[in-house]
Amino acid sequence: MPDATKRREAIFNCSPEERERRGYSSADVQAALLDVIERGSREEKVFTDVTFPELDFDYADIEGANKHPVVFRNCTFGGSARNTPT
């Protein structure tokens, strides 16, 4: 398993408190999520029981290398997930 994949899994499998202890910022979580959306396999694009921080996708042009859907099962998002200018 490549190092980038291991790092993403570590970020997503941690609670927010664990992420903070390990030094992962909200920006790290968002970057890992974008990496999965853009390059992840079908399996990698399924998130279950993950707590995400507030995400900011204002003006983001996000395209994946494949057309697999991104699935969020029992996930929570801190703040608000924004995808349009306010």
Secondary structure, DSSP 8 states (H G I E B T S, - for coil): --HHHHHHHHHHTS-HHHHHHHT--HHHHHHHHHHHHHH--TTTTEEES-EE---B-TT-----SS----EEES-EESS--B-S--
